[in-house]
Amino acid sequence: MSKIKYRYNTQTLDYEKVKITWRTRILRAMGYFVTSGVIASGMVYIVYLIVESPKEKILQEENYQLQAQYKILHKRMEDIEMVLNDIQTRDNNIYRVIFEAEPISENIRNAGFGGINRYKHMEGFRSSDLLVETTKRVDKISKQLYIQSKSYDEVFSMAKKKEQLLASIPAIQPVSNKELKYMASGFGFRIDPVYKTTKFHAGIDFTAPIGTPVYATGDGVIMPYAEGYSGYGNFIRINHGYGYVTLYAHLSKMAVKASQKVKRGDIIGYVGNTGKSVGPHLHYEVRKNDNPINPINFFFNDLTPEEYDRLIQLANDPTQALD
C-alpha cells in the first residue's frame, strides 16, 4: 500500500502531493503514545477498582473475621449484662433489704465517665464506631462489677455483724423450764411485797429452788459491779453490745467474774433469795439503751408456741412481785 498521500486543492482543482515533515511525524507519534497511556491508565484504574488484589482479598477476609468476632463479643457482653443486672436486682431487693441497708441507686451503678474524651485515640478508622462502642460497654461493665464487688464486701460485713447481733440478743429463758416452778411476777406495775404499794417492776420474776442454774441469755461480757442496785442482793449484769444489757438479781452464788466473756446458755450463777426478796426466785431484766424492755418479747429460742402463750398469760396477771 502506498504511503504517499494527496490532498485536493480547491483553488487549482487538482490533487497535490502532501509532504510530511519530521516534526509532524514526531508530534503524531507523541499523540499516539499519550492517548495510549491515558487509555491504559484508565483501564488499569478501572480494573483496580473492580478486581481485588490477593493482598486486598486477605485483608478483606481478616476484616470480615474481625467483624464476626466483634458480633460474638457483643453477644457475650449482652449475656454478661443480663447476669449483672440480675445480680444487681438481687443485691438491692434481697441482700441489702435483709441487712437493712439502703439500695445502691441507678445513678451510681450507671454513672458515666466524665472528663476528657478517653476514646479519642480510636477515632479516624473505618471501624471507629464499632471500636468505641465495644470499649464503652466493656468499661461500663467493668465499673458496674467493681461497684457490685464493693457492695458485696459491705453486705458480707453486715452479715457478720448481723450474725453477732443475733447471737448477742437475749433470746432464751434465764431459768430452764424443767427447773421453773412458775413465773411469780411479770413486767409492769406490780404490788411491792414489802411496802405494799404499786410500783413499776422492770423485769420478770422466775420462781425456782435455791441453787437452780441461771443461764446467760445471749453472748456478751460480764459488767463490773456497780452501785445503785440496792435490794437486788447478789446480781450480775451482761453487756451484749448493740445497746442490750441483761440483769440477773437475788442470786445465791455467782459463777463468773467481771470482764469475762460468756456465750448464750453458759451458767453464770444460781437462783437465791438475797437482797430485798420474800422467796427464792430470779429477778431478770432486759434493757436497750438503758431503757427497760419487757423480757417476754425475747423468749423465742426455746419455747413452743403453747409455752410462749402460757408465759404471756402469766406475765400479764397483776400478781404481787417477789422483790
Residue, then its C-alpha position, 0 to 999 in steps of 0.5 A: m500500500s502506498k504511503i504517499k498521500y494527496r490532498y485536493n486543492t480547491q483553488t487549482l482543482d487538482y490533487e497535490k502531493v502532501k509532504i510530511t515533515w519530521r516534526t509532524r511525524i514526531l508530534r503524531a507519534m507523541g499523540y499516539f503514545v499519550t492517548s495510549g497511556v491515558i487509555a491504559s491508565g484508565m483501564v488499569y484504574i478501572v480494573y483496580l477498582i473492580v478486581e481485588s488484589p490477593k493482598e486486598k482479598i486477605l485483608q478483606e477476609e481478616n476484616y470480615q473475621l474481625q467483624a464476626q468476632y466483634k458480633i460474638l463479643h457483643k453477644r457475650m457482653e449482652d449475656i454478661e449484662m443480663v447476669l449483672n443486672d440480675i445480680q444487681t436486682r438481687d443485691n438491692n431487693i434481697y441482700r441489702v433489704i435483709f441487712e437493712a441497708e439502703p439500695i445502691s441507686e441507678n445513678i451510681r451503678n450507671a454513672g458515666f465517665g466524665g472528663i476528657n474524651r478517653y476514646k479519642h485515640m480510636e477515632g479516624f478508622r473505618s471501624s471507629d464506631l464499632l471500636v468505641e462502642t465495644t470499649k464503652r460497654v466493656d468499661k461500663i461493665s467493668k465499673q458496674l462489677y467493681i461497684q457490685s464487688k464493693s457492695y458485696d464486701e459491705v453486705f458480707s460485713m453486715a452479715k457478720k455483724k448481723e450474725q453477732l447481733l443475733a447471737s448477742i440478743p437475749a433470746i432464751q429463758p434465764v431459768s430452764n423450764k424443767e427447773l421453773k416452778y412458775m413465773a411469780s411476777g411479770f413486767g409492769f406495775r406490780i404490788d411491792p411485797v414489802y411496802k405494799t404499794t404499786k410500783f413499776h417492776a422492770g423485769i420478770d420474776f422466775t420462781a425456782p429452788i435455791g441453787t437452780p442454774v441461771y443461764a446467760t441469755g445471749d453472748g456478751v461480757i460480764m459488767p463490773y459491779a456497780e452501785g445503785y442496785s440496792g435490794y437486788g442482793n447478789f446480781i450480775r449484769i451482761n453487756h451484749g453490745y448493740g445497746y442490750v444489757t441483761l440483769y440477773a438479781h437475788l442470786s445465791k452464788m455467782a459463777v463468773k467474774a467481771s470482764q469475762k466473756v460468756k456465750r448464750g446458755d453458759i451458767i453464770g450463777y444460781v437462783g437465791n433469795t438475797g437482797k430485798s426478796v420474800g422467796p427464792h426466785l430470779h429477778y431478770e431484766v432486759r434493757k436497750n439503751d438503758n431503757p427497760i424492755n419487757p423480757i417476754n418479747f425475747f423468749f423465742n429460742d426455746l419455747t413452743p408456741e403453747e409455752y410462749d402463750r402460757l408465759i404471756q398469760l402469766a406475765n400479764d396477771p397483776t400478781q404481787a412481785l417477789d422483790 
